[in-house]
Amino acid sequence: MNIGSVLEIQLQDSKQRPILMAEVSLDVVFFCEGRERYRFDAGKTDAQGHVTASYDLFESIRKDNQSFAVMDYNTRLEVCDPVVVVRAPTLDELNQRLTAVTTWFPDRVPALAERYGLSNNGRLRVEEVRVSVKNDAVTLVSLLGKE
């Protein structure tokens, strides 16, 4: 993923109609030479079931994480594979993250607990999708969801 790259992610049903559901948390998984390198929070869907996630968002997360774990976050996004996975974590995964944040970043717990408490990830099963990110352009991503 390069500067100027943007993922436009839309929840859709099997007939390619938008699923109008807010508060579904989404992840984007980055790979290097086919191995998972980063798993970043892409945000949560709006009322139209849509999320926009840009290079700038992911680079900001990477740099923030690099401030406390230099070696774990030293790979630039530009050298990652062009194919990423977009997915919706399960409620169990979200709860595991909250537990980890409680241990390592207690100041972030209230906001994350509120977000996960409102989450609709338990109401919708979403099939993960692999997508090749267009450089310096918008990549449209359709996530198939089943209530």
N, C-alpha and C positions, 0 to 999 in steps of 0.2 A: 504494500500500500504506500502510495506516495503523497506528497503535499498536493492538495487539490482533489484528492479522491474522497468520494462520499458514498455511503450506503443508504439507500432509501428503502426501508424495510416495511412491508405491508403484510398483515395477517390476512389470509384468504381461506375461503372454504373450498370444497372439492369442485365447485363450479366456477372458481376463480372470482368470486364475489368477495368484497372486503368484509372481514369480520370486525364489526364495530365494538371493540372491547378495549377499554383503557386499563392501565395498571398491570400489564403483562411485562415482566422484566425479561430482557433479552441479553444474550452474550454473543460476542464474536471471538472465535478462537483462531489465533494466528499460528502458523507452522514455519519451521525452518528445516529444509530438506526432508519434508514429510513428517517430522516429529513436532508434537505440540510444543510451542514456545511460550505463548501468552494466552490467557483467557481474560478478556476484559468485559466489563459491564457496558453495554451499548445504550443503556437507558431503559425507559419503560414506555409502553405504547400510550398514545393519546386516545381520545374518545373515538377516533376513526380507525384505531388499530394500527397506527403508523408510528415509526421512529425514524429520525434522521441521525445518522452517526458518521461523523467526518474523521478524516485523518487527524485533524487538530484535537478532537476529543481523545482519541486513543493515544496520541503522542503526549498529551497532557497527563493522562493516567500513567503512562510508562515513566515519564520524567518524575512524577510525584512518587511513584513506587521506587524509583532509582535512588531517591534521596535517602532511603533507609535500607535498601538492599541493592547496592551497586552492581554486584556480579549477576544477580538474578534478572536485572532489567537493563543490561548493557547492549542488547541487540536492537539496532534501529529497525523500525517498521519497514523501511525501504529494502532491507535485505531479507525480509521474510518472504515466504512463498507467495505467489499471486493468488492462490486459492485459500479462502478462509471458510470456516463453518459458522453459520448463524443458527442459534438455538435458543430455546427458552428453558432455563433451569427448572427442575422440579421444586416443589415446596420443601422437600427434604434437603435439597442442595442449598436453597436459600437459608434454611435454618442452620445448616452447618456453617455457612458463611457468617451468620450472625454470631454463632458461638465463637468462631475464630476472631471476629472483630472485638468481641467482648474481652478476649484475652489480650490482644495486641493493640487495639485502638479504642479504649473505652469511651473516649470523647465522641466517637462516631456512632455509638450504639443507639441513642435515641432516634436519630434521623433514619437509620437503617431499620430499626424495629418498627417504626411507623410505616415506612415504605413496604416492608414485607408483610405487615399486618393488613395492608390494603390490597396486597397482591392478588391478582386473578390467575396466577400461574396454576393454581389447583383446579380451576374451572375449565381449563383449556389444555388439551394435549397438542403439542406442536411438533411436527416432524422437522428435525434439523435439516439444513440444506447446505451443500457445498457450492460456493460461487467464486468465480474468477473476478477479482476486483479490477475494474478499469482504472488505469493511471490517469490522474488529472481530470477525472470525469465522474459522472454519477453512475452507480451500478444499482439497478433495480433488483430487489430481493423479495420474492414471494414466499411466505412461510405458510404452509398448509396446517391449519388448525382444525381440531375436532373437539367439540364440547362434550 
